[in-house]
Every structure is written in C-alpha cells, then in structure tokens.
C-alpha cells in the first residue's frame, strides 16, 4: 500500500523547492498547501482540505452537529486516505504550513499542547518531513518583501527576479516576527519528537539538494524510495541577501543584536 507523508513547514522555508524534488521521485505525488484556499480553490480542487470537509459534512451533517473525538480522528484519517486514492498507486505528500495545523484540531485546542494532527500522524503512521529556516530574520524579511512585491515565487517574477529593492522595512516588526517564528519552530520540533520525522533546513536543502549527496540519501531512505532522475528545479532563490534588500540594514543589525538575533545578520 502507498504511504502518506506531510511536508510541515512555515512561510518562506523552501517548501516549493523541496516539493519539486519530491515530485521528481517516480512514486510520489505532492499536493501543495492543501489548507490554502488561494493555492487550491475548494470549488475546483478535490485535494483541498476545505472541499473534502465540505463534502463530508454534506454527506453526514452529524459530523458537525454531533462531534465526537473518534469521529474527528476518523475524519482526519479519511482525508489522507482520500489523498492516497487521488494519487493511487503513488505515495502522497501533503504540504501543510504551521499556520494551517489548527484546521485538524477537534473543537478546541489548548494552543501550547501538542496538536491533534501530530497525534493522528503518530497513530496512523503518517511520516513528517519537517522543513524550517534556521535564519528566522531572513525568513521574515523574505515574507515582507514578497508581500510588498506581490511575488511569492520565482516563476511569478517578471524580468530579472534578482532586481529586488532595496526597501526600508519596519525593524521592530521584523524582530517581533522573527522571534515568534523562532519559538514556533521550537514548538513544532518538540511536538514532532514522537512522530516518524526527518528534519530539513532551508539552508541545508538550498546548498545540497539535487547534488546526490547524503541529504538526498537520508530523505529517500525516510520516504522508503530511491532518488531518481537529475533534479532541475524551476524554483530559484528570490530574495537577495539582507544587506542588499534591506535599505536600513544597519538599523536592523543593531536591533537584532539587542534582541539575541545577532547571529542571523
């Protein structure tokens, strides 16, 4: 039987780059951001989590009107079975961001407790590829620049994708969001300790993925497959280095030093 995995990551962590590599594997199908209604339109995409939930409630309104923990677990498990059926006989990877994990909760969630999705993945033997960016300041700035440009991926850029900025960015907000991302990543690393998990970093995959080295071997072994044809990604790094894209870089550097983030600038 095919296997199900989730690609767990945060914004600007390289998930589309890793997803491209996984698609290269002959026996894998990757579903992008299944809980992002902008990326996957629920009215059109059968793999959309929201579409699946809507259809499930239409078929059986009791799921919504008379909720039980067992019914909820069965529902979430059936969603991954649904993805497997869409990709049969291939394995499945569902791209799920930190900010979308709450969609898999029961009717309430003590927010610092281990998420229901992690528990269900543990019991259903759904593997987790946990991808995060060690440099949380770069991740935060990249997100801000993408929002300013309304360009989130290199293939969306017109002309020279490297012609970005420089921008004067709100330093206090960068620090606030970077520290929050640092804490979120630490929480998810702790929450996935009991899961079958492989941890990847943006920095590691950007440097090594596609070179046929130990990283690819470890990832292929975790996915119970073998690396296949040469990896020629269309995804390219979009945001230039911090000192090039942030016009007030000296201000940012000073603020990071004051906030125990100096190692990231």
HUTATA-V371605 format. One record per residue. N is the residue number from 0. RES is the residue in three letters. PHI is phi in whole degrees, 0 to 359 (NA if undefined). PSI is psi in radians with two decimals (NA if undefined). NEAR is the number of other ideal C-beta (glycine too) atoms within 8 Angstrom. Layout:
BEGIN
[[N RES PHI PSI NEAR] [N RES PHI PSI NEAR]]
END
This chain:
BEGIN
[[0 UNK NA 2.53 2] [1 UNK 293 2.76 11] [2 UNK 253 2.64 9] [3 UNK 248 2.44 13] [4 UNK 224 2.78 13] [5 UNK 240 2.52 14] [6 UNK 260 1.77 15] [7 UNK 265 2.16 13] [8 UNK 202 3.06 13] [9 UNK 246 3.05 13] [10 UNK 299 2.43 7] [11 UNK 62 0.70 10] [12 UNK 252 -0.04 11] [13 UNK 93 0.37 12] [14 UNK 294 -0.60 11] [15 UNK 290 -0.58 9] [16 UNK 296 -0.84 12] [17 UNK 295 -0.68 15] [18 UNK 300 -0.66 13] [19 UNK 297 -0.71 12] [20 UNK 297 -0.75 15] [21 UNK 295 -0.62 12] [22 UNK 295 -0.47 9] [23 UNK 294 -0.43 9] [24 UNK 289 2.25 13] [25 UNK 298 -0.50 4] [26 UNK 255 0.47 8] [27 UNK 230 2.50 13] [28 UNK 235 2.33 10] [29 UNK 249 2.28 11] [30 UNK 253 2.00 11] [31 UNK 288 2.33 10] [32 UNK 34 1.18 10] [33 UNK 295 -0.29 14] [34 UNK 253 0.30 10] [35 UNK 253 1.84 10] [36 UNK 292 -0.29 9] [37 UNK 279 -0.64 4] [38 UNK 283 -0.70 6] [39 UNK 236 1.87 13] [40 UNK 291 2.08 8] [41 UNK 302 -0.48 10] [42 UNK 286 -0.28 4] [43 UNK 239 -0.55 5] [44 UNK 261 2.02 8] [45 UNK 294 -0.42 6] [46 UNK 277 -0.16 12] [47 UNK 300 2.28 12] [48 UNK 298 -0.66 9] [49 UNK 292 -0.66 9] [50 UNK 295 -0.75 12] [51 UNK 297 -0.74 12] [52 UNK 294 -0.73 10] [53 UNK 301 -0.87 9] [54 UNK 297 -0.66 8] [55 UNK 295 -0.69 11] [56 UNK 289 -0.64 10] [57 UNK 298 -0.72 6] [58 UNK 291 -0.67 5] [59 UNK 217 1.51 6] [60 UNK 301 -0.32 7] [61 UNK 297 -0.45 7] [62 UNK 302 -0.66 11] [63 UNK 273 -0.65 6] [64 UNK 274 -0.49 6] [65 UNK 228 1.19 6] [66 UNK 289 2.53 9] [67 UNK 221 2.67 6] [68 UNK 303 -0.70 6] [69 UNK 295 -0.78 6] [70 UNK 298 -0.64 11] [71 UNK 292 -0.78 12] [72 UNK 299 -0.75 11] [73 UNK 297 -0.69 8] [74 UNK 297 -0.85 11] [75 UNK 296 -0.76 12] [76 UNK 298 -0.68 10] [77 UNK 293 -0.46 9] [78 UNK 295 -0.78 11] [79 UNK 292 -0.58 13] [80 UNK 296 -0.63 8] [81 UNK 297 -0.79 10] [82 UNK 299 -0.70 14] [83 UNK 297 -0.66 11] [84 UNK 292 -0.57 7] [85 UNK 290 -0.47 10] [86 UNK 252 0.00 11] [87 UNK 310 2.40 7] [88 UNK 266 0.28 5] [89 UNK 280 2.79 9] [90 UNK 287 2.87 14] [91 UNK 233 2.42 17] [92 UNK 235 2.14 14] [93 UNK 255 2.13 13] [94 UNK 280 2.00 14] [95 UNK 230 2.13 12] [96 UNK 276 2.75 14] [97 UNK 312 -0.82 9] [98 UNK 290 -0.11 7] [99 UNK 255 -0.08 11] [100 UNK 298 -0.52 12] [101 UNK 297 -0.34 8] [102 UNK 296 -0.34 7] [103 UNK 260 0.13 9] [104 UNK 283 2.80 11] [105 UNK 286 -2.74 8] [106 UNK 281 -0.07 5] [107 UNK 203 2.79 5] [108 UNK 211 1.92 9] [109 UNK 297 1.90 5] [110 UNK 299 -0.40 4] [111 UNK 263 0.05 4] [112 UNK 276 2.75 6] [113 UNK 302 2.22 5] [114 UNK 297 2.62 12] [115 UNK 303 -0.66 12] [116 UNK 301 -0.70 12] [117 UNK 295 -0.66 13] [118 UNK 292 -0.73 9] [119 UNK 292 -0.70 13] [120 UNK 298 -0.64 13] [121 UNK 296 -0.86 10] [122 UNK 287 -0.55 7] [123 UNK 269 0.04 9] [124 UNK 59 0.77 7] [125 UNK 264 2.05 10] [126 UNK 287 2.71 15] [127 UNK 236 2.13 14] [128 UNK 263 1.84 16] [129 UNK 263 1.97 13] [130 UNK 247 2.25 15] [131 UNK 213 2.84 14] [132 UNK 256 2.11 13] [133 UNK 294 -0.67 7] [134 UNK 276 1.60 9] [135 UNK 289 -0.41 14] [136 UNK 289 -0.78 14] [137 UNK 300 -0.74 11] [138 UNK 299 -0.74 16] [139 UNK 293 -0.79 13] [140 UNK 296 -0.72 14] [141 UNK 301 -0.72 11] [142 UNK 294 -0.72 11] [143 UNK 294 -0.72 12] [144 UNK 293 -0.72 14] [145 UNK 299 -0.71 13] [146 UNK 294 -0.70 7] [147 UNK 295 -0.73 7] [148 UNK 276 -0.31 7] [149 UNK 60 0.60 6] [150 UNK 228 1.96 8] [151 UNK 257 -0.29 5] [152 UNK 223 2.63 9] [153 UNK 299 -0.57 10] [154 UNK 286 -0.16 6] [155 UNK 272 -0.27 6] [156 UNK 286 2.52 10] [157 UNK 256 2.35 2] [158 UNK 75 -2.42 5] [159 UNK 279 1.90 5] [160 UNK 295 -0.34 9] [161 UNK 275 -0.17 5] [162 UNK 279 1.39 5] [163 UNK 236 2.17 10] [164 UNK 71 -2.70 9] [165 UNK 283 2.78 7] [166 UNK 239 2.53 10] [167 UNK 274 2.02 6] [168 UNK 246 2.68 13] [169 UNK 287 1.83 5] [170 UNK 298 -0.77 10] [171 UNK 299 -0.66 7] [172 UNK 289 -0.63 9] [173 UNK 300 -0.83 15] [174 UNK 297 -0.76 12] [175 UNK 300 -0.85 8] [176 UNK 290 -0.61 10] [177 UNK 295 -0.74 15] [178 UNK 292 -0.64 11] [179 UNK 294 -0.74 8] [180 UNK 297 -0.68 12] [181 UNK 300 -0.75 9] [182 UNK 291 -0.73 8] [183 UNK 300 -0.78 10] [184 UNK 299 -0.73 11] [185 UNK 298 -0.70 8] [186 UNK 298 -0.83 9] [187 UNK 292 -0.57 12] [188 UNK 296 -0.68 11] [189 UNK 289 -0.75 7] [190 UNK 294 -0.44 9] [191 UNK 262 0.14 12] [192 UNK 299 -0.57 7] [193 UNK 273 -0.11 5] [194 UNK 271 2.85 10] [195 UNK 282 1.79 7] [196 UNK 226 2.47 10] [197 UNK 240 2.32 10] [198 UNK 260 2.27 8] [199 UNK 236 2.60 12] [200 UNK 247 2.64 10] [201 UNK 306 -0.78 13] [202 UNK 297 -0.69 9] [203 UNK 291 -0.80 10] [204 UNK 290 -0.60 15] [205 UNK 295 -0.60 10] [206 UNK 275 -0.59 6] [207 UNK 239 -0.39 11] [208 UNK 292 2.28 13] [209 UNK 99 -0.01 10] [210 UNK 257 0.03 7] [211 UNK 71 0.38 5] [212 UNK 266 -2.82 7] [213 UNK 302 -0.61 6] [214 UNK 298 -0.81 12] [215 UNK 297 -0.72 14] [216 UNK 297 -0.75 9] [217 UNK 294 -0.73 9] [218 UNK 293 -0.75 13] [219 UNK 297 -0.71 11] [220 UNK 295 -0.71 7] [221 UNK 297 -0.64 10] [222 UNK 273 0.04 14] [223 UNK 60 0.77 6] [224 UNK 213 -2.99 9] [225 UNK 233 2.55 5] [226 UNK 292 2.53 10] [227 UNK 247 -2.10 6] [228 UNK 291 2.93 4] [229 UNK 301 2.47 4] [230 UNK 266 1.98 9] [231 UNK 236 1.44 5] [232 UNK 288 2.56 9] [233 UNK 274 -0.35 7] [234 UNK 286 2.27 9] [235 UNK 233 2.70 7] [236 UNK 300 2.28 5] [237 UNK 257 -0.69 11] [238 UNK 267 2.22 10] [239 UNK 295 3.01 7] [240 UNK 304 2.72 5] [241 UNK 305 -0.77 11] [242 UNK 292 -0.30 6] [243 UNK 268 -0.63 8] [244 UNK 268 -0.42 13] [245 UNK 260 1.93 14] [246 UNK 296 -0.69 8] [247 UNK 264 0.86 9] [248 UNK 298 -0.69 10] [249 UNK 299 -0.66 6] [250 UNK 294 -0.72 8] [251 UNK 296 -0.74 15] [252 UNK 298 -0.76 10] [253 UNK 296 -0.73 8] [254 UNK 295 -0.67 12] [255 UNK 293 -0.63 14] [256 UNK 297 -0.65 9] [257 UNK 286 -0.30 5] [258 UNK 245 0.36 8] [259 UNK 61 0.57 3] [260 UNK 240 0.29 13] [261 UNK 301 -0.56 8] [262 UNK 294 -0.24 4] [263 UNK 264 -0.07 10] [264 UNK 235 NA 11]]
END
